[in-house]
Amino acid sequence: MNHTNNIAVLTAFERAVLDEIRAISDAKEAAGMSPINVLAFEMKERLNAAMNRLYTLRLIEVGSTLNDKWIKLVRTDAENE
């Protein structure tokens, strides 16, 4: 099955997710692990780590709602002009 056409229609976010899945799988393979399947919690951990880093770098703000959390970009002075 040719997946080239499928990859061409991916959004930037979908490509980033695919790249992360590939990176985890490749790391498992290089470490000699089997199976090299990527678990959903591994992806959630990576997303959480990335969000924490963005927060630490003050690129996003995070707050609580009644049932979830909100996320907002922190605009730089250059972006606000």
mmJSON file of the N, C-alpha and C atoms, coordinates in Angstrom:
{"data_MODEL":{"atom_site":{
"group_PDB":["ATOM","ATOM","ATOM","ATOM","ATOM","ATOM","ATOM","ATOM","ATOM","ATOM","ATOM","ATOM","ATOM","ATOM","ATOM","ATOM","ATOM","ATOM","ATOM","ATOM","ATOM","ATOM","ATOM","ATOM","ATOM","ATOM","ATOM","ATOM","ATOM","ATOM","ATOM","ATOM","ATOM","ATOM","ATOM","ATOM","ATOM","ATOM","ATOM","ATOM","ATOM","ATOM","ATOM","ATOM","ATOM","ATOM","ATOM","ATOM","ATOM","ATOM","ATOM","ATOM","ATOM","ATOM","ATOM","ATOM","ATOM","ATOM","ATOM","ATOM","ATOM","ATOM","ATOM","ATOM","ATOM","ATOM","ATOM","ATOM","ATOM","ATOM","ATOM","ATOM","ATOM","ATOM","ATOM","ATOM","ATOM","ATOM","ATOM","ATOM","ATOM","ATOM","ATOM","ATOM","ATOM","ATOM","ATOM","ATOM","ATOM","ATOM","ATOM","ATOM","ATOM","ATOM","ATOM","ATOM","ATOM","ATOM","ATOM","ATOM","ATOM","ATOM","ATOM","ATOM","ATOM","ATOM","ATOM","ATOM","ATOM","ATOM","ATOM","ATOM","ATOM","ATOM","ATOM","ATOM","ATOM","ATOM","ATOM","ATOM","ATOM","ATOM","ATOM","ATOM","ATOM","ATOM","ATOM","ATOM","ATOM","ATOM","ATOM","ATOM","ATOM","ATOM","ATOM","ATOM","ATOM","ATOM","ATOM","ATOM","ATOM","ATOM","ATOM","ATOM","ATOM","ATOM","ATOM","ATOM","ATOM","ATOM","ATOM","ATOM","ATOM","ATOM","ATOM","ATOM","ATOM","ATOM","ATOM","ATOM","ATOM","ATOM","ATOM","ATOM","ATOM","ATOM","ATOM","ATOM","ATOM","ATOM","ATOM","ATOM","ATOM","ATOM","ATOM","ATOM","ATOM","ATOM","ATOM","ATOM","ATOM","ATOM","ATOM","ATOM","ATOM","ATOM","ATOM","ATOM","ATOM","ATOM","ATOM","ATOM","ATOM","ATOM","ATOM","ATOM","ATOM","ATOM","ATOM","ATOM","ATOM","ATOM","ATOM","ATOM","ATOM","ATOM","ATOM","ATOM","ATOM","ATOM","ATOM","ATOM","ATOM","ATOM","ATOM","ATOM","ATOM","ATOM","ATOM","ATOM","ATOM","ATOM","ATOM","ATOM","ATOM","ATOM","ATOM","ATOM","ATOM","ATOM","ATOM","ATOM","ATOM","ATOM","ATOM","ATOM","ATOM","ATOM","ATOM","ATOM","ATOM","ATOM","ATOM"],
"id":[1,2,3,4,5,6,7,8,9,10,11,12,13,14,15,16,17,18,19,20,21,22,23,24,25,26,27,28,29,30,31,32,33,34,35,36,37,38,39,40,41,42,43,44,45,46,47,48,49,50,51,52,53,54,55,56,57,58,59,60,61,62,63,64,65,66,67,68,69,70,71,72,73,74,75,76,77,78,79,80,81,82,83,84,85,86,87,88,89,90,91,92,93,94,95,96,97,98,99,100,101,102,103,104,105,106,107,108,109,110,111,112,113,114,115,116,117,118,119,120,121,122,123,124,125,126,127,128,129,130,131,132,133,134,135,136,137,138,139,140,141,142,143,144,145,146,147,148,149,150,151,152,153,154,155,156,157,158,159,160,161,162,163,164,165,166,167,168,169,170,171,172,173,174,175,176,177,178,179,180,181,182,183,184,185,186,187,188,189,190,191,192,193,194,195,196,197,198,199,200,201,202,203,204,205,206,207,208,209,210,211,212,213,214,215,216,217,218,219,220,221,222,223,224,225,226,227,228,229,230,231,232,233,234,235,236,237,238,239,240,241,242,243],
"type_symbol":["N","C","C","N","C","C","N","C","C","N","C","C","N","C","C","N","C","C","N","C","C","N","C","C","N","C","C","N","C","C","N","C","C","N","C","C","N","C","C","N","C","C","N","C","C","N","C","C","N","C","C","N","C","C","N","C","C","N","C","C","N","C","C","N","C","C","N","C","C","N","C","C","N","C","C","N","C","C","N","C","C","N","C","C","N","C","C","N","C","C","N","C","C","N","C","C","N","C","C","N","C","C","N","C","C","N","C","C","N","C","C","N","C","C","N","C","C","N","C","C","N","C","C","N","C","C","N","C","C","N","C","C","N","C","C","N","C","C","N","C","C","N","C","C","N","C","C","N","C","C","N","C","C","N","C","C","N","C","C","N","C","C","N","C","C","N","C","C","N","C","C","N","C","C","N","C","C","N","C","C","N","C","C","N","C","C","N","C","C","N","C","C","N","C","C","N","C","C","N","C","C","N","C","C","N","C","C","N","C","C","N","C","C","N","C","C","N","C","C","N","C","C","N","C","C","N","C","C","N","C","C","N","C","C","N","C","C","N","C","C","N","C","C"],
"label_atom_id":["N","CA","C","N","CA","C","N","CA","C","N","CA","C","N","CA","C","N","CA","C","N","CA","C","N","CA","C","N","CA","C","N","CA","C","N","CA","C","N","CA","C","N","CA","C","N","CA","C","N","CA","C","N","CA","C","N","CA","C","N","CA","C","N","CA","C","N","CA","C","N","CA","C","N","CA","C","N","CA","C","N","CA","C","N","CA","C","N","CA","C","N","CA","C","N","CA","C","N","CA","C","N","CA","C","N","CA","C","N","CA","C","N","CA","C","N","CA","C","N","CA","C","N","CA","C","N","CA","C","N","CA","C","N","CA","C","N","CA","C","N","CA","C","N","CA","C","N","CA","C","N","CA","C","N","CA","C","N","CA","C","N","CA","C","N","CA","C","N","CA","C","N","CA","C","N","CA","C","N","CA","C","N","CA","C","N","CA","C","N","CA","C","N","CA","C","N","CA","C","N","CA","C","N","CA","C","N","CA","C","N","CA","C","N","CA","C","N","CA","C","N","CA","C","N","CA","C","N","CA","C","N","CA","C","N","CA","C","N","CA","C","N","CA","C","N","CA","C","N","CA","C","N","CA","C","N","CA","C","N","CA","C","N","CA","C","N","CA","C","N","CA","C","N","CA","C","N","CA","C","N","CA","C"],
"label_alt_id":[null,null,null,null,null,null,null,null,null,null,null,null,null,null,null,null,null,null,null,null,null,null,null,null,null,null,null,null,null,null,null,null,null,null,null,null,null,null,null,null,null,null,null,null,null,null,null,null,null,null,null,null,null,null,null,null,null,null,null,null,null,null,null,null,null,null,null,null,null,null,null,null,null,null,null,null,null,null,null,null,null,null,null,null,null,null,null,null,null,null,null,null,null,null,null,null,null,null,null,null,null,null,null,null,null,null,null,null,null,null,null,null,null,null,null,null,null,null,null,null,null,null,null,null,null,null,null,null,null,null,null,null,null,null,null,null,null,null,null,null,null,null,null,null,null,null,null,null,null,null,null,null,null,null,null,null,null,null,null,null,null,null,null,null,null,null,null,null,null,null,null,null,null,null,null,null,null,null,null,null,null,null,null,null,null,null,null,null,null,null,null,null,null,null,null,null,null,null,null,null,null,null,null,null,null,null,null,null,null,null,null,null,null,null,null,null,null,null,null,null,null,null,null,null,null,null,null,null,null,null,null,null,null,null,null,null,null,null,null,null,null,null,null],
"label_comp_id":["MET","MET","MET","ASN","ASN","ASN","HIS","HIS","HIS","THR","THR","THR","ASN","ASN","ASN","ASN","ASN","ASN","ILE","ILE","ILE","ALA","ALA","ALA","VAL","VAL","VAL","LEU","LEU","LEU","THR","THR","THR","ALA","ALA","ALA","PHE","PHE","PHE","GLU","GLU","GLU","ARG","ARG","ARG","ALA","ALA","ALA","VAL","VAL","VAL","LEU","LEU","LEU","ASP","ASP","ASP","GLU","GLU","GLU","ILE","ILE","ILE","ARG","ARG","ARG","ALA","ALA","ALA","ILE","ILE","ILE","SER","SER","SER","ASP","ASP","ASP","ALA","ALA","ALA","LYS","LYS","LYS","GLU","GLU","GLU","ALA","ALA","ALA","ALA","ALA","ALA","GLY","GLY","GLY","MET","MET","MET","SER","SER","SER","PRO","PRO","PRO","ILE","ILE","ILE","ASN","ASN","ASN","VAL","VAL","VAL","LEU","LEU","LEU","ALA","ALA","ALA","PHE","PHE","PHE","GLU","GLU","GLU","MET","MET","MET","LYS","LYS","LYS","GLU","GLU","GLU","ARG","ARG","ARG","LEU","LEU","LEU","ASN","ASN","ASN","ALA","ALA","ALA","ALA","ALA","ALA","MET","MET","MET","ASN","ASN","ASN","ARG","ARG","ARG","LEU","LEU","LEU","TYR","TYR","TYR","THR","THR","THR","LEU","LEU","LEU","ARG","ARG","ARG","LEU","LEU","LEU","ILE","ILE","ILE","GLU","GLU","GLU","VAL","VAL","VAL","GLY","GLY","GLY","SER","SER","SER","THR","THR","THR","LEU","LEU","LEU","ASN","ASN","ASN","ASP","ASP","ASP","LYS","LYS","LYS","TRP","TRP","TRP","ILE","ILE","ILE","LYS","LYS","LYS","LEU","LEU","LEU","VAL","VAL","VAL","ARG","ARG","ARG","THR","THR","THR","ASP","ASP","ASP","ALA","ALA","ALA","GLU","GLU","GLU","ASN","ASN","ASN","GLU","GLU","GLU"],
"label_asym_id":["A","A","A","A","A","A","A","A","A","A","A","A","A","A","A","A","A","A","A","A","A","A","A","A","A","A","A","A","A","A","A","A","A","A","A","A","A","A","A","A","A","A","A","A","A","A","A","A","A","A","A","A","A","A","A","A","A","A","A","A","A","A","A","A","A","A","A","A","A","A","A","A","A","A","A","A","A","A","A","A","A","A","A","A","A","A","A","A","A","A","A","A","A","A","A","A","A","A","A","A","A","A","A","A","A","A","A","A","A","A","A","A","A","A","A","A","A","A","A","A","A","A","A","A","A","A","A","A","A","A","A","A","A","A","A","A","A","A","A","A","A","A","A","A","A","A","A","A","A","A","A","A","A","A","A","A","A","A","A","A","A","A","A","A","A","A","A","A","A","A","A","A","A","A","A","A","A","A","A","A","A","A","A","A","A","A","A","A","A","A","A","A","A","A","A","A","A","A","A","A","A","A","A","A","A","A","A","A","A","A","A","A","A","A","A","A","A","A","A","A","A","A","A","A","A","A","A","A","A","A","A","A","A","A","A","A","A","A","A","A","A","A","A"],
"label_entity_id":["1","1","1","1","1","1","1","1","1","1","1","1","1","1","1","1","1","1","1","1","1","1","1","1","1","1","1","1","1","1","1","1","1","1","1","1","1","1","1","1","1","1","1","1","1","1","1","1","1","1","1","1","1","1","1","1","1","1","1","1","1","1","1","1","1","1","1","1","1","1","1","1","1","1","1","1","1","1","1","1","1","1","1","1","1","1","1","1","1","1","1","1","1","1","1","1","1","1","1","1","1","1","1","1","1","1","1","1","1","1","1","1","1","1","1","1","1","1","1","1","1","1","1","1","1","1","1","1","1","1","1","1","1","1","1","1","1","1","1","1","1","1","1","1","1","1","1","1","1","1","1","1","1","1","1","1","1","1","1","1","1","1","1","1","1","1","1","1","1","1","1","1","1","1","1","1","1","1","1","1","1","1","1","1","1","1","1","1","1","1","1","1","1","1","1","1","1","1","1","1","1","1","1","1","1","1","1","1","1","1","1","1","1","1","1","1","1","1","1","1","1","1","1","1","1","1","1","1","1","1","1","1","1","1","1","1","1","1","1","1","1","1","1"],
"label_seq_id":[1,1,1,2,2,2,3,3,3,4,4,4,5,5,5,6,6,6,7,7,7,8,8,8,9,9,9,10,10,10,11,11,11,12,12,12,13,13,13,14,14,14,15,15,15,16,16,16,17,17,17,18,18,18,19,19,19,20,20,20,21,21,21,22,22,22,23,23,23,24,24,24,25,25,25,26,26,26,27,27,27,28,28,28,29,29,29,30,30,30,31,31,31,32,32,32,33,33,33,34,34,34,35,35,35,36,36,36,37,37,37,38,38,38,39,39,39,40,40,40,41,41,41,42,42,42,43,43,43,44,44,44,45,45,45,46,46,46,47,47,47,48,48,48,49,49,49,50,50,50,51,51,51,52,52,52,53,53,53,54,54,54,55,55,55,56,56,56,57,57,57,58,58,58,59,59,59,60,60,60,61,61,61,62,62,62,63,63,63,64,64,64,65,65,65,66,66,66,67,67,67,68,68,68,69,69,69,70,70,70,71,71,71,72,72,72,73,73,73,74,74,74,75,75,75,76,76,76,77,77,77,78,78,78,79,79,79,80,80,80,81,81,81],
"pdbx_PDB_ins_code":[null,null,null,null,null,null,null,null,null,null,null,null,null,null,null,null,null,null,null,null,null,null,null,null,null,null,null,null,null,null,null,null,null,null,null,null,null,null,null,null,null,null,null,null,null,null,null,null,null,null,null,null,null,null,null,null,null,null,null,null,null,null,null,null,null,null,null,null,null,null,null,null,null,null,null,null,null,null,null,null,null,null,null,null,null,null,null,null,null,null,null,null,null,null,null,null,null,null,null,null,null,null,null,null,null,null,null,null,null,null,null,null,null,null,null,null,null,null,null,null,null,null,null,null,null,null,null,null,null,null,null,null,null,null,null,null,null,null,null,null,null,null,null,null,null,null,null,null,null,null,null,null,null,null,null,null,null,null,null,null,null,null,null,null,null,null,null,null,null,null,null,null,null,null,null,null,null,null,null,null,null,null,null,null,null,null,null,null,null,null,null,null,null,null,null,null,null,null,null,null,null,null,null,null,null,null,null,null,null,null,null,null,null,null,null,null,null,null,null,null,null,null,null,null,null,null,null,null,null,null,null,null,null,null,null,null,null,null,null,null,null,null,null],
"Cartn_x":[0.833,0.0,0.877,0.617,1.394,0.801,1.587,1.107,1.546,2.268,2.779,1.659,0.574,-0.546,-1.173,-1.237,-1.792,-0.94,0.364,1.273,1.18,0.946,0.876,-0.264,-1.304,-2.467,-2.468,-1.41,-1.358,-1.166,-1.765,-1.525,-0.155,0.333,1.621,1.577,0.459,0.318,0.353,-0.37,-0.385,1.002,1.743,3.127,4.004,3.802,4.576,4.257,2.985,2.593,3.235,3.161,3.77,5.277,5.939,7.377,7.691,6.853,7.067,6.87,5.85,5.637,6.848,7.346,8.525,9.748,9.93,11.089,11.055,9.895,9.773,10.033,9.431,9.6,11.052,11.696,13.112,13.998,13.705,14.5,14.352,13.138,12.921,13.683,13.63,14.333,15.842,16.376,17.814,18.244,17.324,17.629,17.406,16.989,16.772,15.485,14.569,13.295,12.356,11.481,10.464,9.222,8.071,7.777,8.123,8.174,8.515,7.255,6.106,4.856,4.927,4.301,4.23,2.896,2.941,1.734,1.149,-0.163,-0.841,-0.296,-0.009,0.483,1.855,2.66,3.957,3.755,2.768,2.462,1.916,1.075,0.52,1.624,2.576,3.718,4.521,4.758,5.526,4.78,3.469,2.669,2.701,2.549,2.571,3.925,5.002,6.344,6.538,6.038,6.152,5.344,4.137,3.293,3.947,4.523,5.212,6.388,7.117,8.251,7.781,6.735,6.174,5.727,5.149,4.716,5.926,6.948,8.156,8.851,8.832,9.44,8.535,7.382,6.393,5.884,5.745,5.176,3.678,3.201,1.759,1.38,0.108,-0.48,-1.474,-1.653,-2.587,-3.403,-4.68,-5.558,-6.626,-7.427,-8.456,-9.831,-10.622,-12.044,-12.763,-14.049,-14.809,-14.446,-14.277,-14.054,-12.723,-11.933,-10.714,-9.728,-8.774,-7.816,-7.879,-7.595,-7.499,-6.031,-5.713,-4.348,-4.423,-3.536,-3.519,-2.09,-1.892,-0.57,-0.215,1.043,1.544,2.108,1.517,1.952,3.13,4.114,5.259,4.885,5.675,5.417,5.405,6.297,6.362,5.071,4.488,3.25,2.054,2.121,1.001,0.998,2.065,2.147,1.377],
"Cartn_y":[-1.186,0.0,1.249,2.182,3.402,4.487,4.926,5.928,7.342,7.496,8.809,9.821,9.437,10.357,10.753,9.814,10.123,11.134,10.989,11.898,13.304,13.412,14.721,15.586,14.98,15.753,16.038,15.667,15.878,17.349,17.741,19.075,19.082,20.257,20.363,19.631,19.729,19.046,17.541,17.041,15.604,15.091,15.879,15.501,15.455,16.425,16.447,15.223,14.841,13.643,12.405,12.312,11.18,11.127,12.277,12.336,11.856,12.216,11.772,10.267,9.736,8.29,7.582,8.11,7.531,7.614,8.735,8.914,7.925,7.74,6.784,5.369,5.022,3.691,3.424,4.4,4.257,4.096,4.848,4.746,3.365,2.828,1.481,0.449,0.601,-0.34,-0.272,0.957,1.125,0.535,0.537,-0.025,-1.53,-2.104,-3.54,-3.989,-3.065,-3.41,-4.067,-4.883,-5.507,-5.71,-5.352,-4.744,-3.257,-2.668,-1.25,-0.391,-0.975,-0.214,0.965,2.045,3.232,3.205,3.379,3.374,4.785,4.853,6.15,6.976,6.327,7.093,7.715,7.074,7.655,8.957,8.952,10.175,11.258,10.864,11.825,12.411,11.571,12.055,13.091,12.823,13.764,15.079,14.989,16.202,17.0,16.329,17.006,17.664,16.971,17.537,18.777,18.71,19.863,21.043,20.761,21.836,22.456,21.616,22.141,23.022,22.619,23.437,24.772,24.757,26.006,26.924,26.336,27.117,27.691,26.847,27.292,28.425,28.334,29.379,30.603,30.556,31.639,31.948,30.894,31.038,30.788,30.118,29.904,30.181,30.48,30.557,29.412,28.904,27.811,28.147,27.855,28.078,27.006,27.068,26.056,26.565,25.65,25.876,24.901,24.849,23.946,22.485,22.12,20.722,20.422,21.445,21.213,22.332,22.502,23.605,24.394,25.691,26.506,26.803,27.046,27.362,28.591,29.539,30.771,31.112,31.553,32.017,33.303,33.425,34.682,35.453,36.554,37.368,38.229,38.304,39.163,40.586,41.551,42.932,43.099,42.384,42.463,41.941,40.895,40.329,41.251,42.032,42.907,44.206,44.494,45.756,45.663],
"Cartn_z":[0.0,0.0,0.0,-0.875,-1.003,-0.105,0.876,1.828,1.458,0.371,-0.032,-0.189,-0.828,-1.002,0.321,1.274,2.587,3.329,3.251,3.944,3.371,2.086,1.438,1.951,2.491,2.935,4.437,5.128,6.571,6.929,8.049,8.59,9.269,9.607,10.298,11.636,12.34,13.626,13.433,12.433,12.166,11.792,11.033,10.699,11.948,12.852,14.093,14.948,15.014,15.758,15.13,13.823,13.118,13.368,13.36,13.633,15.052,16.024,17.408,17.532,16.868,16.884,16.287,15.189,14.534,15.453,16.141,17.027,18.192,18.791,19.901,19.399,18.284,17.706,17.343,16.714,16.341,17.566,18.639,19.866,20.493,20.465,20.998,20.179,18.874,17.996,18.227,18.349,18.576,19.91,20.888,22.206,22.247,21.121,21.058,21.719,21.925,22.564,21.561,22.097,21.26,22.118,21.664,20.378,20.405,19.248,19.148,19.002,19.324,19.278,20.233,19.86,20.704,21.432,22.734,23.546,23.633,23.769,23.85,25.018,26.152,27.289,27.004,26.149,25.78,25.012,24.127,23.37,24.307,25.247,26.214,27.084,27.478,28.27,27.489,26.205,25.37,25.196,24.961,24.829,26.122,27.244,28.535,28.788,28.458,28.635,27.755,26.524,25.622,26.143,26.625,27.17,28.403,29.27,30.45,30.057,29.044,28.586,28.022,27.224,26.69,27.825,28.862,30.025,30.763,30.975,31.667,30.911,29.587,28.752,28.604,29.255,29.239,27.833,27.034,25.7,25.697,26.762,26.933,28.378,28.589,29.917,30.026,31.229,31.468,32.7,32.629,33.771,33.826,34.87,35.076,34.679,34.138,33.932,34.86,34.78,35.64,35.379,34.1,33.751,33.084,32.814,32.035,32.319,31.446,31.52,30.224,30.308,29.096,28.853,27.588,27.166,26.284,26.531,25.749,25.383,24.145,23.723,24.446,24.806,25.342,24.17,23.861,22.718,23.117,22.235,22.478,22.078,22.478,22.101,20.586,19.901,18.428,17.811,18.384,17.84,18.101,19.166,19.517,18.712,18.014,17.25,15.958],
"occupancy":[1.0,1.0,1.0,1.0,1.0,1.0,1.0,1.0,1.0,1.0,1.0,1.0,1.0,1.0,1.0,1.0,1.0,1.0,1.0,1.0,1.0,1.0,1.0,1.0,1.0,1.0,1.0,1.0,1.0,1.0,1.0,1.0,1.0,1.0,1.0,1.0,1.0,1.0,1.0,1.0,1.0,1.0,1.0,1.0,1.0,1.0,1.0,1.0,1.0,1.0,1.0,1.0,1.0,1.0,1.0,1.0,1.0,1.0,1.0,1.0,1.0,1.0,1.0,1.0,1.0,1.0,1.0,1.0,1.0,1.0,1.0,1.0,1.0,1.0,1.0,1.0,1.0,1.0,1.0,1.0,1.0,1.0,1.0,1.0,1.0,1.0,1.0,1.0,1.0,1.0,1.0,1.0,1.0,1.0,1.0,1.0,1.0,1.0,1.0,1.0,1.0,1.0,1.0,1.0,1.0,1.0,1.0,1.0,1.0,1.0,1.0,1.0,1.0,1.0,1.0,1.0,1.0,1.0,1.0,1.0,1.0,1.0,1.0,1.0,1.0,1.0,1.0,1.0,1.0,1.0,1.0,1.0,1.0,1.0,1.0,1.0,1.0,1.0,1.0,1.0,1.0,1.0,1.0,1.0,1.0,1.0,1.0,1.0,1.0,1.0,1.0,1.0,1.0,1.0,1.0,1.0,1.0,1.0,1.0,1.0,1.0,1.0,1.0,1.0,1.0,1.0,1.0,1.0,1.0,1.0,1.0,1.0,1.0,1.0,1.0,1.0,1.0,1.0,1.0,1.0,1.0,1.0,1.0,1.0,1.0,1.0,1.0,1.0,1.0,1.0,1.0,1.0,1.0,1.0,1.0,1.0,1.0,1.0,1.0,1.0,1.0,1.0,1.0,1.0,1.0,1.0,1.0,1.0,1.0,1.0,1.0,1.0,1.0,1.0,1.0,1.0,1.0,1.0,1.0,1.0,1.0,1.0,1.0,1.0,1.0,1.0,1.0,1.0,1.0,1.0,1.0,1.0,1.0,1.0,1.0,1.0,1.0,1.0,1.0,1.0,1.0,1.0,1.0],
"B_iso_or_equiv":[0.0,0.0,0.0,0.0,0.0,0.0,0.0,0.0,0.0,0.0,0.0,0.0,0.0,0.0,0.0,0.0,0.0,0.0,0.0,0.0,0.0,0.0,0.0,0.0,0.0,0.0,0.0,0.0,0.0,0.0,0.0,0.0,0.0,0.0,0.0,0.0,0.0,0.0,0.0,0.0,0.0,0.0,0.0,0.0,0.0,0.0,0.0,0.0,0.0,0.0,0.0,0.0,0.0,0.0,0.0,0.0,0.0,0.0,0.0,0.0,0.0,0.0,0.0,0.0,0.0,0.0,0.0,0.0,0.0,0.0,0.0,0.0,0.0,0.0,0.0,0.0,0.0,0.0,0.0,0.0,0.0,0.0,0.0,0.0,0.0,0.0,0.0,0.0,0.0,0.0,0.0,0.0,0.0,0.0,0.0,0.0,0.0,0.0,0.0,0.0,0.0,0.0,0.0,0.0,0.0,0.0,0.0,0.0,0.0,0.0,0.0,0.0,0.0,0.0,0.0,0.0,0.0,0.0,0.0,0.0,0.0,0.0,0.0,0.0,0.0,0.0,0.0,0.0,0.0,0.0,0.0,0.0,0.0,0.0,0.0,0.0,0.0,0.0,0.0,0.0,0.0,0.0,0.0,0.0,0.0,0.0,0.0,0.0,0.0,0.0,0.0,0.0,0.0,0.0,0.0,0.0,0.0,0.0,0.0,0.0,0.0,0.0,0.0,0.0,0.0,0.0,0.0,0.0,0.0,0.0,0.0,0.0,0.0,0.0,0.0,0.0,0.0,0.0,0.0,0.0,0.0,0.0,0.0,0.0,0.0,0.0,0.0,0.0,0.0,0.0,0.0,0.0,0.0,0.0,0.0,0.0,0.0,0.0,0.0,0.0,0.0,0.0,0.0,0.0,0.0,0.0,0.0,0.0,0.0,0.0,0.0,0.0,0.0,0.0,0.0,0.0,0.0,0.0,0.0,0.0,0.0,0.0,0.0,0.0,0.0,0.0,0.0,0.0,0.0,0.0,0.0,0.0,0.0,0.0,0.0,0.0,0.0,0.0,0.0,0.0,0.0,0.0,0.0],
"pdbx_formal_charge":[null,null,null,null,null,null,null,null,null,null,null,null,null,null,null,null,null,null,null,null,null,null,null,null,null,null,null,null,null,null,null,null,null,null,null,null,null,null,null,null,null,null,null,null,null,null,null,null,null,null,null,null,null,null,null,null,null,null,null,null,null,null,null,null,null,null,null,null,null,null,null,null,null,null,null,null,null,null,null,null,null,null,null,null,null,null,null,null,null,null,null,null,null,null,null,null,null,null,null,null,null,null,null,null,null,null,null,null,null,null,null,null,null,null,null,null,null,null,null,null,null,null,null,null,null,null,null,null,null,null,null,null,null,null,null,null,null,null,null,null,null,null,null,null,null,null,null,null,null,null,null,null,null,null,null,null,null,null,null,null,null,null,null,null,null,null,null,null,null,null,null,null,null,null,null,null,null,null,null,null,null,null,null,null,null,null,null,null,null,null,null,null,null,null,null,null,null,null,null,null,null,null,null,null,null,null,null,null,null,null,null,null,null,null,null,null,null,null,null,null,null,null,null,null,null,null,null,null,null,null,null,null,null,null,null,null,null,null,null,null,null,null,null],
"auth_seq_id":[1,1,1,2,2,2,3,3,3,4,4,4,5,5,5,6,6,6,7,7,7,8,8,8,9,9,9,10,10,10,11,11,11,12,12,12,13,13,13,14,14,14,15,15,15,16,16,16,17,17,17,18,18,18,19,19,19,20,20,20,21,21,21,22,22,22,23,23,23,24,24,24,25,25,25,26,26,26,27,27,27,28,28,28,29,29,29,30,30,30,31,31,31,32,32,32,33,33,33,34,34,34,35,35,35,36,36,36,37,37,37,38,38,38,39,39,39,40,40,40,41,41,41,42,42,42,43,43,43,44,44,44,45,45,45,46,46,46,47,47,47,48,48,48,49,49,49,50,50,50,51,51,51,52,52,52,53,53,53,54,54,54,55,55,55,56,56,56,57,57,57,58,58,58,59,59,59,60,60,60,61,61,61,62,62,62,63,63,63,64,64,64,65,65,65,66,66,66,67,67,67,68,68,68,69,69,69,70,70,70,71,71,71,72,72,72,73,73,73,74,74,74,75,75,75,76,76,76,77,77,77,78,78,78,79,79,79,80,80,80,81,81,81],
"auth_comp_id":["MET","MET","MET","ASN","ASN","ASN","HIS","HIS","HIS","THR","THR","THR","ASN","ASN","ASN","ASN","ASN","ASN","ILE","ILE","ILE","ALA","ALA","ALA","VAL","VAL","VAL","LEU","LEU","LEU","THR","THR","THR","ALA","ALA","ALA","PHE","PHE","PHE","GLU","GLU","GLU","ARG","ARG","ARG","ALA","ALA","ALA","VAL","VAL","VAL","LEU","LEU","LEU","ASP","ASP","ASP","GLU","GLU","GLU","ILE","ILE","ILE","ARG","ARG","ARG","ALA","ALA","ALA","ILE","ILE","ILE","SER","SER","SER","ASP","ASP","ASP","ALA","ALA","ALA","LYS","LYS","LYS","GLU","GLU","GLU","ALA","ALA","ALA","ALA","ALA","ALA","GLY","GLY","GLY","MET","MET","MET","SER","SER","SER","PRO","PRO","PRO","ILE","ILE","ILE","ASN","ASN","ASN","VAL","VAL","VAL","LEU","LEU","LEU","ALA","ALA","ALA","PHE","PHE","PHE","GLU","GLU","GLU","MET","MET","MET","LYS","LYS","LYS","GLU","GLU","GLU","ARG","ARG","ARG","LEU","LEU","LEU","ASN","ASN","ASN","ALA","ALA","ALA","ALA","ALA","ALA","MET","MET","MET","ASN","ASN","ASN","ARG","ARG","ARG","LEU","LEU","LEU","TYR","TYR","TYR","THR","THR","THR","LEU","LEU","LEU","ARG","ARG","ARG","LEU","LEU","LEU","ILE","ILE","ILE","GLU","GLU","GLU","VAL","VAL","VAL","GLY","GLY","GLY","SER","SER","SER","THR","THR","THR","LEU","LEU","LEU","ASN","ASN","ASN","ASP","ASP","ASP","LYS","LYS","LYS","TRP","TRP","TRP","ILE","ILE","ILE","LYS","LYS","LYS","LEU","LEU","LEU","VAL","VAL","VAL","ARG","ARG","ARG","THR","THR","THR","ASP","ASP","ASP","ALA","ALA","ALA","GLU","GLU","GLU","ASN","ASN","ASN","GLU","GLU","GLU"],
"auth_asym_id":["A","A","A","A","A","A","A","A","A","A","A","A","A","A","A","A","A","A","A","A","A","A","A","A","A","A","A","A","A","A","A","A","A","A","A","A","A","A","A","A","A","A","A","A","A","A","A","A","A","A","A","A","A","A","A","A","A","A","A","A","A","A","A","A","A","A","A","A","A","A","A","A","A","A","A","A","A","A","A","A","A","A","A","A","A","A","A","A","A","A","A","A","A","A","A","A","A","A","A","A","A","A","A","A","A","A","A","A","A","A","A","A","A","A","A","A","A","A","A","A","A","A","A","A","A","A","A","A","A","A","A","A","A","A","A","A","A","A","A","A","A","A","A","A","A","A","A","A","A","A","A","A","A","A","A","A","A","A","A","A","A","A","A","A","A","A","A","A","A","A","A","A","A","A","A","A","A","A","A","A","A","A","A","A","A","A","A","A","A","A","A","A","A","A","A","A","A","A","A","A","A","A","A","A","A","A","A","A","A","A","A","A","A","A","A","A","A","A","A","A","A","A","A","A","A","A","A","A","A","A","A","A","A","A","A","A","A","A","A","A","A","A","A"],
"auth_atom_id":["N","CA","C","N","CA","C","N","CA","C","N","CA","C","N","CA","C","N","CA","C","N","CA","C","N","CA","C","N","CA","C","N","CA","C","N","CA","C","N","CA","C","N","CA","C","N","CA","C","N","CA","C","N","CA","C","N","CA","C","N","CA","C","N","CA","C","N","CA","C","N","CA","C","N","CA","C","N","CA","C","N","CA","C","N","CA","C","N","CA","C","N","CA","C","N","CA","C","N","CA","C","N","CA","C","N","CA","C","N","CA","C","N","CA","C","N","CA","C","N","CA","C","N","CA","C","N","CA","C","N","CA","C","N","CA","C","N","CA","C","N","CA","C","N","CA","C","N","CA","C","N","CA","C","N","CA","C","N","CA","C","N","CA","C","N","CA","C","N","CA","C","N","CA","C","N","CA","C","N","CA","C","N","CA","C","N","CA","C","N","CA","C","N","CA","C","N","CA","C","N","CA","C","N","CA","C","N","CA","C","N","CA","C","N","CA","C","N","CA","C","N","CA","C","N","CA","C","N","CA","C","N","CA","C","N","CA","C","N","CA","C","N","CA","C","N","CA","C","N","CA","C","N","CA","C","N","CA","C","N","CA","C","N","CA","C","N","CA","C","N","CA","C","N","CA","C","N","CA","C","N","CA","C"],
"pdbx_PDB_model_num":[1,1,1,1,1,1,1,1,1,1,1,1,1,1,1,1,1,1,1,1,1,1,1,1,1,1,1,1,1,1,1,1,1,1,1,1,1,1,1,1,1,1,1,1,1,1,1,1,1,1,1,1,1,1,1,1,1,1,1,1,1,1,1,1,1,1,1,1,1,1,1,1,1,1,1,1,1,1,1,1,1,1,1,1,1,1,1,1,1,1,1,1,1,1,1,1,1,1,1,1,1,1,1,1,1,1,1,1,1,1,1,1,1,1,1,1,1,1,1,1,1,1,1,1,1,1,1,1,1,1,1,1,1,1,1,1,1,1,1,1,1,1,1,1,1,1,1,1,1,1,1,1,1,1,1,1,1,1,1,1,1,1,1,1,1,1,1,1,1,1,1,1,1,1,1,1,1,1,1,1,1,1,1,1,1,1,1,1,1,1,1,1,1,1,1,1,1,1,1,1,1,1,1,1,1,1,1,1,1,1,1,1,1,1,1,1,1,1,1,1,1,1,1,1,1,1,1,1,1,1,1,1,1,1,1,1,1,1,1,1,1,1,1]
}}}
